[in-house]
Amino acid sequence: MKIVFATNNKNKLKEIRDILGNSFEIVSLSDIGCHTDIPETGNTLEENARQKSEYIMLNYRINCFADDTGLEVEALGGAPGVHSARYAEGTDHNSEANMAKLLRELKDKDNRKARFRTVISLLEVSGVYPFDYQEIQFEGEVKGHISTEKHGTDGFGYDPIFVPEGYDKSFAELGEEIKNQISHRAKAVKKLAEYLKAYKK
């Protein structure tokens, strides 16, 4: 089964493919000739995920899914949240700048509890004419805390400073194999996979 993952982020694409295995053919935006920087102007992860998947559905009319992920830090009132990728002012997906700002914000705080959340928006064509589609959302969450400094070199984003609950190492130290079993994205993708496998039968 071929399905579009609305991203050109190579790290996220590889992670999704690794989690789903060979059951599905996951293609990226560039694979379908889409090089548009799809806006993410929603106020929630749910809105942003749907915004991206809906853009692909309306313009390409093909089954697709999109995700949005946020790191929510308790002591910062849930920030950076929906703004995680652009947390550092004047940057876009600059992981080093984002991590540096977050560590500064938490410098004098004892409460370092945090959680990662991923929301996946799956859109499926549900009619030929008139054109229609339906949405199903899947969510994954992993709790943990923010370390006082970076540890590890694997992964991407905030992985070097996020330590998942039950572990004493960051996502970046644990490596892809373990992360892909316990992460927020893994949990959301597994729910997506269960749905898609049932859909294939």
C-alpha positions in Angstrom: 0.0 0.0 0.0 1.4 3.4 -1.0 0.7 6.4 1.1 2.2 9.9 1.2 3.9 11.2 4.4 3.6 15.0 4.1 7.2 15.8 4.9 10.6 16.3 3.2 12.4 15.9 6.6 14.8 13.0 5.9 15.1 12.2 9.6 11.4 11.9 10.2 10.9 10.0 6.9 13.6 7.4 7.9 12.1 7.1 11.4 8.6 6.5 10.1 9.8 3.9 7.5 11.8 2.1 10.2 8.8 1.9 12.5 6.4 0.8 9.8 8.8 -1.7 8.1 7.9 -3.2 4.7 4.2 -3.3 5.2 3.7 0.0 3.4 5.4 2.1 0.8 5.9 5.5 2.4 6.6 8.3 -0.1 7.7 11.8 0.7 6.5 15.2 -0.7 9.4 15.3 -3.1 8.5 11.9 -4.4 5.1 13.2 -5.6 6.7 16.4 -6.9 5.6 18.7 -4.0 8.2 21.2 -3.0 5.9 23.6 -1.3 6.7 24.8 2.2 3.3 24.0 3.6 2.3 26.5 6.3 2.0 25.5 9.9 -0.1 28.3 11.4 -2.3 26.3 13.7 -2.5 26.9 17.5 -2.3 23.2 18.3 -0.5 20.1 17.1 -3.8 18.8 15.9 -4.4 21.8 13.7 -1.0 21.8 12.2 -1.0 18.1 11.4 -4.4 18.5 9.7 -3.3 21.6 7.8 -0.4 19.7 6.2 -2.4 16.6 5.4 -5.3 18.6 4.0 -3.0 20.5 1.7 -1.8 17.3 0.1 -5.4 15.9 -0.1 -6.8 19.0 -1.7 -4.0 19.4 -4.2 -3.1 15.8 -5.1 -6.2 13.8 -4.1 -4.2 10.9 -2.6 -4.3 9.2 0.7 -1.8 10.9 3.0 -0.8 11.6 6.5 1.1 14.3 8.3 2.4 14.8 11.8 3.2 17.5 14.2 5.3 17.1 17.3 5.8 19.3 20.3 8.0 19.2 23.4 5.9 20.4 26.4 7.9 21.5 29.5 5.9 21.7 32.7 7.8 24.5 34.3 7.4 26.6 31.2 3.6 26.2 31.0 3.8 23.7 28.2 6.3 25.6 26.0 7.7 25.3 23.5 4.8 23.1 22.5 3.5 23.9 19.0 6.4 26.2 18.5 9.1 23.6 19.2 10.7 23.7 15.7 11.0 27.5 15.8 11.5 28.0 19.5 14.6 30.2 19.2 13.7 33.6 17.7 14.5 34.1 14.1 15.2 30.4 13.4 13.5 27.5 11.7 14.3 23.9 12.7 17.7 25.0 14.2 18.0 22.3 16.8 21.2 23.7 18.4 19.6 27.1 18.9 16.3 25.6 20.2 18.1 23.4 22.7 20.3 26.3 23.9 17.3 28.5 24.5 15.5 25.8 26.4 18.4 25.0 28.6 18.7 28.8 29.4 15.0 29.0 30.3 15.4 26.0 32.7 18.7 27.1 34.2 17.4 28.0 37.6 14.4 25.7 37.7 14.2 22.5 39.7 11.2 21.1 37.9 12.4 19.7 34.6 9.5 17.4 33.8 8.5 17.4 30.2 6.7 15.3 27.6 6.9 14.8 23.9 3.6 14.6 21.9 3.0 13.6 18.3 -0.3 13.9 16.5 -0.8 12.2 13.1 -3.5 13.3 10.8 -4.5 10.6 8.3 -6.8 11.7 5.4 -8.4 9.1 3.1 -10.3 9.6 -0.1 -13.9 8.5 0.8 -15.6 9.2 -2.6 -14.9 9.6 -6.3 -17.5 12.2 -7.1 -18.2 14.5 -5.4 -14.6 14.5 -4.1 -14.6 13.8 -0.4 -12.3 12.6 2.3 -12.3 11.7 6.0 -9.8 12.4 8.8 -8.6 10.2 11.6 -6.0 11.3 14.1 -3.6 9.3 16.2 -1.6 10.5 19.2 1.5 9.3 21.0 3.1 10.6 24.1 6.2 9.9 26.1 7.0 11.5 29.5 10.5 12.4 30.8 12.6 15.3 31.8 15.1 17.8 30.4 18.7 17.2 31.2 21.0 20.0 32.3 23.3 19.5 29.2 23.4 17.7 25.9 24.2 14.0 25.8 24.6 11.7 22.8 24.8 12.3 19.1 22.1 10.1 17.6 18.6 11.3 16.7 17.6 14.9 15.9 15.7 17.9 17.4 15.7 17.9 21.2 16.8 14.3 21.5 20.2 15.1 23.2 18.4 16.8 26.1 15.3 14.7 26.6 15.5 11.7 28.9 12.5 9.4 28.7 10.8 8.2 31.9 12.3 4.9 33.1 15.7 5.6 31.5 18.9 7.4 32.6 20.0 8.2 29.0 18.7 10.8 26.5 17.0 9.7 23.3 20.3 10.6 21.5 22.2 8.2 23.7 19.7 5.4 23.6 19.9 5.2 19.8 17.4 4.6 17.0 16.4 1.0 17.8 15.3 1.8 21.4 13.8 5.2 20.5 11.7 3.7 17.7 10.1 1.4 20.2 9.3 3.9 23.0 9.0 7.3 21.5 6.0 9.6 21.1 6.2 9.2 17.3 6.6 5.5 17.5 3.4 5.2 19.7 1.4 7.4 17.2 2.8 5.5 14.2 1.9 2.1 15.7 -1.7 3.2 16.1 -1.6 4.4 12.5 -0.1 1.1 11.4 -2.8 -0.9 13.2 -5.5 1.1 11.5 -3.9 0.8 8.0 -3.3 -3.0 8.4 -7.0 -3.5 9.3 -7.9 -1.3 6.4 -5.9 -3.5 4.0 -7.8 -6.7 5.0 
